[in-house]
Amino acid sequence: MESSQSNCPSCTVPISTSADNSISLRNIRSLGGLRFYIPDYQRGYRWTSTQGLQMLDDFNEFIKSISRNDDGTFYCLQPVVVKPCTWTDSDGNQVSGYEVIDGQQRLTTLYLLLKALFDVDERNDKFRYPIFEIDYQTRAGSREFLKKITDEQYRDVHARDCIDFYHMRLVYNALRSALNDRDKYDDQRLATFILDSKIDLDEDDYDEQEEARDLANNARVIWYEIGQAERATSEGIFTRLNIGKIPLTNAELIKAMFLKDSNFGVVDSAAKDDVRHAQELGIDLRQHQIAEEWNQIEQRLQDDAFWYFLGGNEWPKEYDTRIELIFDLMEGWTKEVEAYHTFNGFQRRLIHASKRKGKKATRQRPAESVWKQVKDYFRELEYWYHDRILFHLIGYLIACGQTIPFIKSLAVETVTQEDGTTQERRLNKDEFLHAIKAQVREQLKGVDLSQISYTSNDNKIKNVLLLFNILSVIENERSDIKFPFDRYKQEGWDREHVASQTDKDRQEVPRDSREREAWINDMLYYFTGARAKDCRKEGGEVETDEALRNQFVLDGSQLYLERQSAEIESLEDSPEKDARRRQLRLISILIEAKRLSMIDAKKRDRDQYDQLLAQVFREMRVYFADDRLDNKDGLGNMALLNDWINRSYGNAFFAIKRMYIQDHDAAGVFIPLATKNLFMKYYSKHVDNMLTWTNNDARDYLAAIQAKLIPFLPQQ
């Protein structure tokens, strides 16, 4: 864990040779005198004047946003990823400095801005300092061109020597011209912001330098330094960072910040071996503990049941590293803030923890203190997850759009003391649960179950149905089961009609050819049991050839028809025989429709196909008594359904949906408990027809919802 430093002869700041990757925030002045090297695996400088002016405008807008008395606010540039190295420059000198793996465009533009600031106004000379230098491996003369870019004749003549020089001149001219607009840009204030770090680089007292930097309203670079222990090549790291233009994430930056050696003490190189080794071991153990706890949190969040309980795919950004969600929550991240808002917030937390440690003796180091905040935040979320009642009610609130920080705030109340001062008090479990239930009631504020409808209050209906399902799970005798928020969110369950919403006396045959085929297949499967997914190859694997699958359904349906026809002929005349004949007639029409659907559309008799479908659809409407329901958009005809059950063409009859629910439930597929109960007519007091969802069924179902939700409904 030991690190050392070697002074580069061309630098005023030591070159680090740490074994591990490290991260820090560096003000611009601290880069003074450093030498940077751009290797040949990177493209040359290609920023345009628009991108250069964007950096200037970002600085300018930030300056306007901060108060003149605001100490400690800073603007953070995106990461510069570097690796210590040595090379031979264009003058033949051996140079020690940093290879720039990522960030060369920003670094070069920053150089051009500094040159423009000094060039545009001699009053900025008081800020003048030895600017860092940049060498390009394959573009000789770049360092010289940058140094002399303020010479108008030189830059105009030599801009033709190299495409890099052309872009450098373009951006420099744009920056210089913009800075001459004194109404828009205060160049002296810009120079103060960028360069007045309040740090004396000759000062030996490191703590005083750090405190001065903390109080400076300045621009800073996220400095990510690759340590000697990194096995990947520079090219490999560059590729990893730039595939798909993926930058370093806030989580990666925060992890490096937590684990850097200096957080855990200093190894005394002059101490005896056993003392030095003990110091190294102590640092290593503390780092390992945080790294292991980090991995444990990440592993827990990789559990989809936990992750989707917390929101999952409802977050406005994707999390490759899920622990980053905890950091974002702690720092109040929104999609409107700048890219490294969360990292900057944790940097400030470390700074404040360092100051507290300086004022008050504590056994915990600043990094360990801040890491404890992360663990405490995560443990509270884990507590919610493991408590069965909190899991369901908080999961419901999150699914309804309530935020985790708001829910956390419910666990704390502000108490006013007798002397007028206020103090925060954490609620006990019962008090917190009471506050959570109050928020659930808030979600149903103004809801009248008899009045909400699919067309006017779709979100309210979804919230009601979700809560009905969740409460059904809570009260289920199998107390170990939990509502699977991961399945609910990943599979897209939403409020849909139980019985088809097709208006009475309206013949609505699916128009899309694929939907027509799916409708015919559903009907044949319902009546005959023949379905394409049962078609197998000789080896037993599922057949994928569409023509063979269709033929399988046709043959199976035809065989069923023939067998049933022979069986019916042997029966005596009766109402049952008449009903079965009627059913076989429908099957024969469906078989003919199936046969026509398998013919190429150009060769098929379109009118015959359309008429046949209209006929069979009309007769199916009568068979399934699809027009019995009065209020098809009311809550009594609403359930949580998925597209593959509801069918995308929107004309699936109740009996067909019920068939699919039975199939999927038997196969172990998640079906919301109340939805499954509904299609089994669990809530219906009198069941005389399993093919149709009737007015009585809808009324009984609505009453069951009303009874279950009474504790959370407003008083009518």
C-alpha atoms as one frame of an Amber mdcrd trajectory, in Angstrom:
protein
   0.000   0.000   0.000   3.024   2.246   0.184   3.246   5.098  -2.283   6.075
   7.449  -3.088   6.576  10.672  -5.012   9.283  11.742  -7.440   9.743  15.348
  -8.474   9.507  15.985 -12.208  12.127  18.614 -13.163   9.635  20.477 -15.321
   6.814  20.470 -12.769   6.048  22.546  -9.695   3.766  19.763  -8.379   5.125
  16.303  -7.502   4.419  13.383  -9.823   2.608  10.575  -7.969   3.761   6.980
  -8.260   1.007   5.396  -6.173   0.430   1.681  -6.621  -3.365   2.014  -6.697
  -5.742   4.076  -8.795  -6.498   7.354  -7.036  -8.926  10.192  -7.423  -8.919
  13.800  -6.307 -10.190  17.250  -7.190  -7.487  19.574  -8.484  -7.841  23.262
  -9.121  -6.521  24.568 -12.421  -3.513  26.333 -10.924  -2.318  23.070  -9.397
  -1.753  21.771 -12.946   0.783  24.527 -13.541   4.087  23.300 -14.926   2.892
  19.711 -15.485   3.728  17.974 -18.757   1.064  15.929 -20.528   1.560  13.371
 -23.264  -1.109  12.416 -25.844  -0.304   8.925 -27.246  -0.892   7.851 -30.840
  -3.875   5.597 -30.087  -5.977   8.746 -29.568  -7.245  10.959 -32.335  -5.950
  14.512 -32.524  -7.583  17.682 -31.247 -10.969  18.013 -32.974 -13.084  20.300
 -30.835 -14.912  23.030 -32.719 -15.435  26.657 -31.772 -18.936  25.719 -30.572
 -17.549  23.213 -28.058 -14.851  25.613 -26.938 -17.368  28.405 -26.361 -19.560
  25.961 -24.468 -16.788  25.499 -21.881 -16.455  29.284 -21.581 -20.229  29.719
 -21.247 -20.444  26.988 -18.610 -17.803  28.781 -16.545 -19.538  32.128 -17.050
 -22.991  30.857 -16.075 -21.599  29.204 -12.958 -19.875  32.429 -11.894 -23.161
  34.314 -12.250 -24.985  31.711 -10.152 -22.757  31.926  -7.063 -22.852  34.601
  -4.400 -19.785  36.766  -3.933 -19.764  35.681  -0.281 -20.184  32.004  -1.080
 -17.101  30.111   0.021 -16.648  26.493  -0.990 -18.813  26.304  -4.122 -16.885
  25.078  -7.132 -17.408  24.055 -10.747 -16.246  20.578 -11.677 -14.938  19.627
 -15.105 -15.414  16.059 -16.256 -12.659  13.562 -15.407  -9.161  13.682 -16.769
  -7.736  10.152 -16.646  -3.935  10.080 -16.500  -1.068   7.697 -15.899   2.481
   8.689 -14.841   5.004   8.101 -17.625   8.252   9.338 -19.173   8.940  10.197
 -22.812  11.314  12.063 -25.071   9.926  15.398 -26.242  10.426  17.098 -29.633
  13.586  18.771 -28.299  15.123  15.396 -27.459  14.744  15.864 -23.700  13.678
  13.066 -21.356  10.448  14.222 -19.691   8.476  12.930 -16.721   4.788  13.680
 -16.675   1.391  12.160 -17.347  -0.010  10.192 -20.246  -3.555  11.455 -20.879
  -5.824   8.433 -21.357  -9.080  10.378 -21.389  -9.810  14.111 -21.404  -7.283
  15.471 -23.909  -9.928  17.563 -25.740 -10.968  19.295 -22.485  -7.375  19.721
 -21.367  -6.308  21.309 -24.662  -9.340  23.616 -24.686  -8.605  24.679 -21.130
  -5.047  25.518 -22.222  -6.391  27.633 -25.104  -8.774  29.451 -22.737  -5.951
  30.287 -20.349  -3.869  31.627 -23.246  -6.816  33.713 -24.432  -7.407  35.153
 -20.951  -3.809  36.300 -20.664  -3.763  37.582 -24.237  -6.981  39.595 -24.165
  -6.280  41.783 -21.139  -2.912  42.678 -19.601  -4.655  43.193 -16.253  -4.833
  39.417 -16.040  -1.032  39.268 -15.811  -1.365  39.179 -12.031  -2.881  35.714
 -12.443  -0.239  34.557 -14.905   1.419  31.254 -13.996   3.411  28.544 -15.800
   0.675  26.827 -17.815   0.922  23.069 -18.229   2.344  21.784 -21.522   0.985
  19.150 -23.936   2.971  16.888 -26.281   1.449  14.718 -28.996   3.247  11.502
 -29.915   2.403  11.667 -33.622   2.009  15.420 -34.093   5.420  17.004 -33.735
   5.443  20.692 -32.966   2.113  20.708 -31.129   3.681  21.934 -27.885   5.468
  24.716 -29.758   2.294  25.720 -31.624   0.290  25.938 -28.400   2.979  28.011
 -26.684   3.083  30.518 -29.571  -0.634  30.548 -30.411  -1.030  34.112 -29.077
   1.179  35.309 -31.994  -1.393  36.020 -34.712   1.006  35.738 -37.642   2.532
  32.508 -36.311  -0.794  30.769 -35.709  -2.202  31.818 -39.104   0.840  30.570
 -40.996   1.327  27.300 -39.122  -2.373  26.403 -38.802  -1.976  24.873 -42.272
   0.781  22.507 -41.101  -1.514  20.090 -39.269  -5.251  19.513 -38.897  -4.789
  19.673 -35.112  -3.303  23.153 -35.418  -6.241  24.229 -37.593  -8.726  23.273
 -34.876  -6.577  24.810 -32.130  -6.505  28.134 -33.971 -10.257  27.934 -34.646
 -11.102  27.465 -30.967  -8.519  29.973 -29.754  -9.827  32.682 -32.098 -13.405
  32.003 -30.984 -12.460  32.214 -27.290 -10.401  35.377 -27.749 -13.158  37.063
 -29.727 -15.775  36.102 -27.135 -13.703  37.453 -24.245 -13.594  40.845 -25.961
 -17.353  41.053 -25.421 -17.105  42.768 -22.037 -20.890  43.037 -21.702 -21.183
  39.254 -21.648 -17.901  38.118 -20.149 -15.940  39.649 -17.276 -12.529  38.248
 -18.182 -10.928  39.317 -14.894 -13.622  37.552 -12.907 -13.159  34.512 -15.163
  -9.415  34.596 -14.528 -10.037  34.867 -10.789 -12.493  31.973 -10.921 -10.209
  29.694 -12.931  -6.844  30.567 -11.409  -7.158  32.264  -8.019  -7.058  29.063
  -5.994  -6.138  30.806  -2.718  -3.290  28.315  -2.472   0.348  29.262  -2.196
   2.154  26.492  -4.057   5.333  27.239  -2.112   3.532  26.727   1.185   4.633
  23.569   2.997   1.577  23.297   5.251  -0.634  20.848   3.335  -3.635  21.276
   5.646  -3.648  25.045   5.149  -3.478  24.571   1.378  -6.417  22.177   1.467
  -8.471  24.549   3.622  -7.744  27.411   1.229  -8.814  25.271  -1.725 -12.049
  24.341   0.067 -12.909  28.034   0.435 -12.188  28.926  -3.177 -15.031  29.456
  -5.650 -13.078  27.996  -8.516 -12.991  25.479 -11.354 -11.660  22.016 -10.584
 -10.725  18.940 -12.528 -11.731  15.432 -11.459  -8.232  13.932 -11.486  -8.302
  10.155 -11.949  -4.807   8.714 -11.790  -4.039   5.150 -12.856  -1.742   3.461
 -10.351   1.214   1.200 -11.046  -0.742  -1.864  -9.926  -3.229  -1.488 -12.811
  -2.648  -4.411 -15.167  -4.622  -3.118 -18.127  -2.682  -1.290 -20.816  -3.316
   2.381 -21.478  -4.931   1.410 -24.787  -7.177  -1.049 -22.945  -8.258   1.564
 -20.412  -8.870   4.079 -23.203 -11.012   1.563 -25.100 -12.942   0.662 -21.959
 -13.741   4.314 -21.312 -14.654   5.196 -24.880 -16.664   2.251 -26.193 -20.005
   3.871 -26.896 -18.615   7.063 -25.331 -19.206   5.688 -21.836 -17.604   8.027
 -19.263 -16.470   7.200 -15.764 -19.570   6.832 -13.637 -20.164   8.629 -10.361
 -19.956   5.246  -8.601 -16.511   4.492 -10.045 -15.243   7.925  -9.047 -16.702
   7.695  -5.538 -15.230   4.224  -5.023 -11.772   5.424  -5.989 -12.213   8.410
  -3.674 -13.161   6.179  -0.731 -10.341   3.690  -1.261  -7.365   5.967  -1.837
  -4.477   5.294   0.554  -4.388   8.725   2.167  -7.856   8.163   3.680  -6.506
   5.511   6.039  -3.304   6.947   7.417   0.313   7.539   6.443   3.090   4.991
   6.265   6.211   6.272   7.983   8.972   5.298   5.553  11.595   6.069   8.242
  10.032   3.700  10.784  11.337   0.248  11.572  10.229  -2.546   9.285   7.794
  -4.112  11.742   6.186  -0.722  12.490   5.977   0.177   8.812   4.498  -3.218
   7.933   1.930  -2.836  10.719   0.939   0.571   9.318   0.634  -0.893   5.819
  -1.469  -3.771   7.126  -3.782  -1.398   9.003  -4.382   0.647   5.839  -4.902
  -2.491   3.792  -7.428  -3.918   6.256  -9.492  -0.716   6.342  -9.514  -0.491
   2.551 -10.456  -4.156   2.247 -13.333  -3.747   4.697 -14.895  -0.878   2.739
 -14.308  -2.697  -0.571 -15.958  -5.843   0.804 -18.923  -3.913   2.220 -19.252
  -2.091  -1.109 -19.446  -5.459  -2.899 -22.008  -6.773  -0.420 -24.291  -3.773
  -0.977 -23.916  -4.073  -4.744 -24.697  -7.794  -4.576 -27.849  -7.146  -2.538
 -29.007  -4.510  -5.010 -28.433  -6.945  -7.885 -31.319  -8.966  -6.442 -34.194
  -7.863  -8.697 -36.766  -8.434  -5.950 -35.006  -5.770  -3.855 -34.083  -3.511
  -6.781 -37.582  -3.277  -8.236 -39.065  -2.783  -4.787 -36.923   0.388  -4.707
 -38.112   1.488  -8.138 -36.048  -0.480 -10.645 -36.796   0.593 -14.208 -38.762
   3.623 -13.026 -35.552   5.565 -12.340 -34.771   8.215 -15.006 -31.363   6.688
 -15.747 -29.888   3.212 -16.088 -27.565   1.953 -13.371 -24.772  -0.342 -14.518
 -23.514  -0.194 -10.930 -26.605  -0.258  -8.740 -24.954   1.117  -5.609 -24.837
   4.432  -7.460 -28.569   4.718  -6.743 -27.779   5.025  -3.016 -25.301   7.825
  -3.713 -27.802   9.593  -6.002 -30.525   9.376  -3.371 -28.231  10.766  -0.692
 -27.234  13.716  -2.898 -30.677  14.478  -4.330 -29.753  13.642  -7.920 -32.213
  14.587 -10.674 -31.802  14.440 -14.430 -31.561  18.243 -14.471 -28.290  18.435
 -12.498 -24.820  18.277 -14.021 -23.186  14.933 -14.775 -20.970  14.660 -11.676
 -23.341  16.237  -9.166 -23.288  13.123  -6.979 -19.515  12.752  -6.965 -19.082
  16.426  -6.135 -21.524  16.037  -3.249 -19.545  13.172  -1.757 -16.335  15.122
  -2.175 -17.924  17.870  -0.075 -19.024  15.302   2.511 -15.410  14.203   2.888
 -14.270  17.804   3.228 -16.822  18.500   5.964 -15.966  15.234   7.733 -12.298
  16.268   7.670 -13.125  19.613   9.253 -15.225  17.974  11.968 -12.384  15.594
  12.739 -10.057  18.566  13.063 -12.351  20.262  15.571 -13.310  17.198  17.597
 -11.327  14.086  18.341 -12.921  10.990  16.800 -11.731   7.450  16.168 -13.250
   7.373  12.691 -11.344   8.793   9.769 -13.330  11.074   7.397 -13.705   8.439
   4.654 -14.897   5.855   7.175 -17.339   8.373   8.659 -18.881   9.157   5.263
 -18.951   5.473   4.336 -20.936   4.837   7.528 -23.537   7.310   6.249 -23.840
   5.210   3.082 -24.219   1.990   5.068 -26.820   3.531   7.378 -28.838   4.758
   4.386 -28.708   1.328   2.745 -29.579  -0.508   5.961 -32.750   1.536   6.333
 -33.840   0.493   2.837 -32.991  -3.098   3.696 -35.070  -2.826   6.872 -38.075
  -1.750   4.794 -37.527  -4.691   2.465 -37.390  -7.314   5.220 -40.385  -6.029
   7.205 -43.386  -7.622   5.500 -45.925  -4.831   6.091 -43.500  -1.984   5.339
 -42.305  -3.837   2.234 -45.793  -3.942   0.765 -47.006  -0.473   1.712 -43.734
   1.324   0.884 -43.428  -0.716  -2.317 -46.916   0.476  -3.202 -46.012   4.130
  -2.545 -42.869   3.865  -4.679 -44.853   2.192  -7.477 -47.289   5.136  -7.291
 -44.404   7.577  -7.835 -43.488   8.552  -4.272 -39.761   9.128  -3.745 -37.490
   7.264  -1.344 -36.109  10.484   0.250 -39.673  11.603   0.990 -40.560   8.234
   2.542 -37.374   8.386   4.646 -38.385  11.836   5.847 -41.581  10.350   7.303
 -39.465   8.504   9.880 -38.376  11.791  11.454 -40.423  14.536  13.075 -39.366
  17.983  14.232 -40.164  18.683  17.883 -40.265  22.210  19.313 -38.709  22.473
  22.781 -39.964  24.693  25.610 -37.228  27.224  24.884 -38.386  27.517  21.270
 -35.569  25.481  19.762 -36.332  22.530  17.514 -34.968  19.024  17.586 -35.418
  16.033  15.303 -36.821  12.785  16.707 -36.924   9.424  14.965 -40.312   7.741
  15.090 -40.641   4.248  16.480 -41.861   1.441  14.213 -45.567   1.840  15.014
 -45.425   5.603  14.506 -43.593   5.204  11.215 -46.104   2.605  10.023 -48.924
   4.993  10.919 -47.264   7.709   8.803 -46.869   5.279   5.887 -50.534   4.281
   6.026 -51.482   7.957   5.999 -49.537   8.351   2.747 -51.311   5.340   1.257
 -54.609   7.045   2.088 -53.276  10.150   0.378 -52.866   8.163  -2.854 -56.620
   7.406  -2.782 -57.670  10.911  -1.827 -60.854  11.909  -3.636 -61.436   8.418
  -5.045 -65.019   7.163  -5.382 -64.799   3.534  -6.485 -68.247   3.624  -8.055
 -67.358   6.600 -10.238 -63.787   6.157 -11.468 -63.533   4.840 -15.006 -60.983
   3.622 -17.526 -61.319   6.727 -19.693 -61.120   9.443 -17.035 -59.024   8.129
 -14.129 -56.725   5.444 -15.498 -53.912   6.135 -12.987 -56.354   6.067 -10.081
 -57.741   2.749 -11.320 -54.246   1.285 -11.581 -53.400   2.455  -8.054 -56.618
   0.974  -6.686 -56.067  -2.371  -8.417 -52.444  -2.539  -7.290 -53.377  -1.814
  -3.674 -56.183  -4.403  -3.828 -53.681  -7.017  -4.997 -51.099  -6.025  -2.389
 -53.596  -6.103   0.480 -54.798  -9.495  -0.773 -51.234 -10.788  -0.534 -50.734
  -9.308   2.951 -53.877 -11.022   4.235 -53.130 -14.311   2.496 -52.846 -17.252
   4.889 -49.412 -18.060   3.468 -47.754 -15.227   5.343 -44.368 -15.896   3.766
 -45.359 -14.810   0.246 -44.631 -11.260  -0.892 -45.932  -9.234  -3.796 -43.294
  -9.511  -6.560 -42.708  -5.891  -7.548 -39.949  -7.050  -9.904 -42.315  -9.226
 -11.942 -45.069  -6.624 -11.793 -42.804  -3.897 -13.209 -40.712  -5.950 -15.621
 -43.683  -7.674 -17.240 -45.725  -4.517 -17.698 -48.898  -5.256 -15.742 -51.479
  -2.520 -16.185 -55.216  -1.873 -15.799 -57.203  -3.563 -18.563 -60.762  -4.640
 -19.256 -61.908  -8.000 -17.905 -64.607  -8.412 -20.541 -63.939  -6.991 -24.003
 -64.596  -3.256 -24.236 -66.125  -3.623 -27.717 -69.381  -1.670 -27.875 -72.678
  -3.495 -28.122 -73.954  -4.303 -31.624 -70.551  -3.490 -33.076 -68.806  -6.141
 -35.161 -65.100  -5.486 -34.753 -63.034  -8.112 -36.527 -59.265  -7.660 -36.140
 -57.920  -5.935 -39.254 -54.227  -6.679 -39.006 -53.384 -10.033 -40.610 -51.218
 -11.159 -37.671 -53.936 -10.219 -35.195 -56.500 -12.115 -37.246 -54.347 -15.232
 -37.224 -53.789 -14.907 -33.463 -57.536 -14.554 -32.877 -58.309 -17.663 -34.934
 -55.572 -19.613 -33.118 -56.945 -18.530 -29.719 -60.438 -19.707 -30.659 -59.199
 -23.065 -31.974 -57.071 -23.612 -28.880 -60.047 -22.851 -26.628 -62.382 -25.273
 -28.417 -60.002 -28.031 -29.571 -56.834 -27.740 -27.443 -54.645 -27.521 -30.561
 -51.905 -24.906 -30.283 -48.743 -24.106 -32.208 -46.424 -24.175 -29.168 -47.076
 -27.929 -28.841 -45.622 -28.590 -32.296 -42.290 -30.400 -31.846 -39.438 -31.602
 -33.990 -38.311 -35.217 -33.984 -35.791 -34.493 -31.244 -38.466 -32.984 -29.008
 -37.449 -29.316 -29.372 -40.095 -26.715 -30.247 -40.740 -26.330 -33.968 -39.978
 -22.814 -35.240 -41.089 -23.183 -38.874 -44.280 -21.109 -39.146 -45.820 -23.186
 -41.927 -45.350 -26.422 -39.985 -46.772 -24.852 -36.832 -49.874 -23.669 -38.686
 -50.373 -27.067 -40.277 -50.056 -28.686 -36.850 -52.889 -26.514 -35.484 -55.037
 -27.182 -38.546 -54.510 -30.954 -38.398 -55.137 -31.086 -34.650 -58.335 -29.067
 -34.938 -59.582 -31.182 -37.835 -58.907 -34.397 -35.903 -60.793 -33.051 -32.883
 -63.742 -32.097 -35.103 -63.907 -35.561 -36.684 -63.754 -37.396 -33.355 -66.356
 -35.189 -31.700 -68.665 -35.439 -34.711 -68.556 -39.234 -34.583 -69.198 -39.220
 -30.841 -72.163 -36.846 -31.093 -73.900 -38.954 -33.740 -74.128 -41.822 -31.262
 -75.972 -39.676 -28.689 -79.704 -39.411 -28.328 -81.348 -36.110 -29.138 -81.117
 -33.684 -26.228 -80.351 -30.006 -25.454 -76.768 -31.086 -24.688 -76.452 -32.680
 -28.132 -77.772 -29.507 -29.770 -75.249 -27.395 -27.845 -72.363 -29.631 -28.866
 -73.474 -29.538 -32.511 -73.561 -25.768 -32.347 -70.051 -25.785 -30.926 -68.778
 -28.116 -33.667 -70.312 -25.830 -36.278 -68.308 -22.930 -34.887 -65.180 -25.096
 -34.936 -65.741 -26.005 -38.588 -66.056 -22.305 -39.513 -62.854 -21.558 -37.562
 -61.030 -24.387 -39.353 -62.065 -22.953 -42.694 -60.890 -19.498 -41.567 -57.593
 -21.067 -40.470 -57.192 -22.751 -43.852 -57.795 -19.449 -45.675 -55.358 -17.608
 -43.377 -52.608 -20.009 -44.458 -53.015 -19.125 -48.157 -50.814 -16.375 -49.564
 -52.677 -13.068 -49.316 -52.277 -12.411 -53.071 -53.908 -15.754 -53.939 -56.574
 -15.739 -51.228 -60.194 -14.741 -51.902 -60.200 -11.639 -49.734 -63.978 -11.144
 -49.690 -64.587 -14.760 -48.698 -62.006 -14.471 -45.882 -63.474 -11.199 -44.586
 -67.045 -12.474 -44.676 -66.123 -15.716 -42.950 -64.307 -13.867 -40.151 -67.196
 -11.436 -39.710 -69.603 -14.367 -39.459 -67.598 -16.354 -36.943 -66.801 -13.285
 -34.868 -70.464 -12.337 -34.739 -71.470 -15.847 -33.694 -68.695 -15.985 -31.086
 -70.024 -12.757 -29.572 -73.364 -14.465 -29.111 -71.809 -17.731 -27.887 -69.766
 -15.979 -25.199 -72.642 -13.562 -24.389 -70.153 -10.704 -24.730 -72.800  -7.966
 -24.573 -74.135  -8.668 -21.082 -72.077  -6.058 -19.225 -73.572  -2.576 -18.764
 -70.543  -0.534 -17.580 -67.474  -1.846 -19.389 -65.222   1.073 -18.332 -66.071
   0.901 -14.624 -63.852  -0.558 -11.909 -65.993  -3.707 -11.832 -64.613  -4.575
 -15.271 -60.975  -3.675 -14.565 -58.069  -5.900 -13.544 -54.285  -5.926 -13.694
 -53.459  -7.729 -16.928 -50.477  -8.168 -19.204 -50.538  -7.802 -22.984 -49.880
 -11.483 -23.570 -53.026 -12.263 -21.575 -55.173  -9.322 -22.657 -54.143  -9.866
 -26.304 -52.986  -6.827 -28.234 -55.939  -6.837 -30.651 -58.253  -6.021 -27.728
 -61.056  -8.454 -28.640 -60.223 -11.436 -26.455 -63.316 -12.742 -24.703 -63.423
 -13.341 -20.962 -63.233 -17.117 -21.446 -60.110 -16.803 -23.614 -58.348 -14.590
 -21.073 -59.365 -17.026 -18.345 -57.891 -19.879 -20.362 -54.553 -18.107 -20.683
 -54.487 -17.186 -16.996 -55.040 -20.827 -16.076 -52.286 -21.962 -18.458 -49.730
 -19.437 -17.227 -50.591 -19.980 -13.570 -50.157 -23.748 -14.021 -46.770 -23.083
 -15.619 -45.645 -21.032 -12.602 -45.925 -17.637 -14.327 -46.665 -14.710 -12.011
 -50.333 -13.711 -12.010 -51.445 -11.008  -9.530 -53.429 -12.747  -6.807 -56.610
 -10.681  -7.162 -56.509 -11.048 -10.951 -56.306 -14.818 -10.640 -59.146 -14.829
  -8.097 -61.277 -12.687 -10.383 -60.983 -14.998 -13.401 -61.748 -17.971 -11.204
 -64.841 -15.968 -10.089 -63.665 -16.156  -6.476 -65.472 -12.879  -5.660 -68.756
 -13.823  -7.379 -71.522 -14.880  -5.002 -73.476 -16.887  -7.602 -71.697 -18.520
 -10.551 -73.923 -19.838 -13.325 -71.684 -19.175 -16.337 -67.880 -19.416 -16.461
 -67.727 -18.197 -20.077 -68.894 -14.656 -19.429 -68.208 -11.769 -17.060 -71.668
 -10.594 -16.046 -73.133  -7.555 -14.294 -73.496  -9.621 -11.114 -69.852 -10.663
 -11.298 -68.752  -7.037 -11.766 -70.917  -5.848  -8.860 -69.581  -8.515  -6.473
 -65.991  -7.832  -7.535 -66.418  -4.082  -6.918 -67.854  -4.813  -3.479 -64.825
  -7.000  -2.646 -62.481  -4.158  -3.609 -64.503  -1.724  -1.525 -64.360  -3.985
   1.533 -60.616  -4.576   1.265 -59.735  -0.895   0.779 -62.052   0.587   3.455
 -59.151   1.438   5.856 -57.517   3.555   3.124 -60.522   5.099   1.389 -61.831
   8.593   2.139 -65.095   8.726   4.035 -67.935   8.837   1.533
